[in-house]
Amino acid sequence: MSQLLPPPAPPHLTGDNPLHRAQFRLWQIVTSTVTVAVTVWFFTFNPIAGILAVIVAKHILVAILASGLTRYPATPAADGGSFPENNN
């Protein structure tokens, strides 16, 4: 049976300073941009150095992403982060 009402809105996070969130997101953007720029710069040496830089940059970018997922989650999960299953 389909749901007739939308799910409830997530609770508002108290104590979460919007300025800290903005600074952290800006840090993520800047470090990601620097990582990509350094990777492109390594391609100017030779292709082998560029490929090695891509391999290292991949891990750095995933670490930047993972730090953002746990530090300031978009919505708090009450049940550990799982999505409700669609039972159509």
Buried (B, 14 or more C-beta within 10 A) or exposed (E): EEEEEEEEEEEEEEEEEEEEBEEBEEEBEEBBEEBBEEBEEBBEEEEEBBEEBBEEBEEBBEEBEEBBEEEBEEEEEEEEEEEEEEEE
